[in-house]
Amino acid sequence: MSGSAAPQGPAKGSPGWIMYGEMAEQPAVLRRILADGAPHIRATAERIAARRPRFVLLSARGTSDNAALYAKYLIEVRLGLPCGLTSMSTTTAYGAKPHLDDVLVICVSQSGGSPDLTASTKAAREAGAITLAVTNNEDSPLAEVAEFHIDLLAGPEKALPATKTYTAELMALYLFVEGLHGADGAAALAVPDLAEEVLGRGAEIRQLASRYRFAQRMVLTSRGYGYPTAKEAALKMMETSYIPALAYSGADLLHGPLAMVDNISPVIAIVTEGRGGHALQPVLDRLRGRGADLVVVGPPAQVAGASAGFALPTAVVPEELQPILEILPLQKLAYEVTLARGQDPDAPRAMVKVTETR
């Protein structure tokens, strides 16, 4: 796969050409992390593991927040450590003084430039935390204030919708968590070639996109490791095509929001092959019972039972790595839907590349 020719993309300067190019880079970025980044990630994990953190806190915004949620599942399932997502405003706006001795604080940010991320990480370090920044900019303010830093090695990302930095975050966080318990993360070696295979199936995505050209809203759902994928796919859809897209854990969808789903409501279910997918089955049954326009992204057997879908090559990939593959067709779906609606995925309105929240 690594030597196969990439599909012909849009001409330079045409709508979406930057986002398209950065999506296409993802297999190469994943290979770079595995080849060049993994030794540093493993060494960092070993140094942090030696300090025996008792709790983990994750800080992030936007797309990186979805990557942090993925890390939360990894840490709780793979390590058995309690883990939470921080509310940065408690320190930046309210001036709270947390007690963070022996706590690992991981701050995930593509740019490493947002003031609240930097300020909260600095405050955490001063409060006794072990601090790790995961960014695509080793010279960023965030990397400077953290005790440890992992570089995503994704190269410059110019499109406003983040794509290659998101999958780079997932891969880096996976390798880091594996390193914390002494594993080598070898299962990830299969992912770049599979990612290249998925990205090469653009015709399937364009056909799928025709279902959503006139959509007024959309629901995405999953459970377990797939839930961050649902949230990230919803974010991509909203920021590029402006379709209101709501992401729910399958369990939460049953606690009320299912009432808004009817036979004209488009629903995308991300079904991981593993325990998360098994836990989602009752939700899929309820959606089918309501006559929802259900599209499944997941294993071939799950796609076969849906109205439509995109089958993923998950047979040789453990559940915890499947989110790297799951998001790829959904990134391309957001791109294709946006073009079909006559908009430019490279230039979403009201967006800037570095969002400076405080």
JOVEN-V717959 format. One record per helix or strand of 3 or more residues. SS is the DSSP state (a for helix, b for strand). FROM is the first residue (numbers start at 1). LEN is the number of residues. Records with the same first field share a line. If there is no record, write none. Layout:
SS = FROM-LEN ; FROM-LEN
This chain:
a = 17-8 ; 26-24 ; 62-18 ; 89-4 ; 115-12 ; 141-5 ; 164-17 ; 186-14 ; 202-11 ; 224-18 ; 250-5 ; 257-4 ; 275-15 ; 300-5 ; 319-22
b = 55-5 ; 83-3 ; 103-7 ; 130-6 ; 148-4 ; 217-6 ; 244-6 ; 266-6 ; 293-6 ; 308-4
